Amino acid sequence: MKTINQAFAILVGLLLLGALVIAGIAAIEYISSLYMALDPQLARATAIVLFVVLIAAWIITHSIRRAAAQQMRQQFSNEISATYQYFVDHWIEIIDHGRQSDSNPEAQQVLDRLIALYGSADAIKAHLALRTMMQQKDMQDANMHAQLGKALLAIRKDLGSDTQGITAQELQQLVLPEPDLDVRPDDLAQPQLDSEPTSGV
């Protein structure tokens, strides 16, 4: 039964295709007969007009396709930028507050998916390295700070920003706060009091 249905579907498709071919040939012959019946000058002018119309239609179609492709590229670029912005904000918050990986698993899962979809190869590797460090609970370690700097450098490369003369350490210093310095009481400058002049007797 299935074979019969498939054969019937193929037969119907061939009949429709043949009908379209016959209709196309008939339309071409009809247009040709009308064209041949025209005055030579009018036929020449008609041919020029048709040619111009076809060229204009091709230009318009090509422009629409280019605009649509450019819009898609722009939308994709915006999504990449938003992903990297979320990446930076997420890891800065984790490093700054020293939060554990299970404190906000939903945010981590969202970032994992976004990086998997839009991140470059270097950004994905940097993200995985940061995740490993977070699971080892060494968020305040200098290695994690350095790894974030490497991730920032990879992000700039992927976004097409200039990276010449910029180091990962410099980028890391821009986004991460400097550690608080412990101030000891002995280091504070002691104010010097002016001694009152003694009056002579």
Summary of the structure (lengths in Angstrom):
residues: 201
radius of gyration: 36.4
end to end distance: 134.7
largest distance: 138.5
contacts: 444
relative contact order: 0.06
helix: 76%
strand: 0%
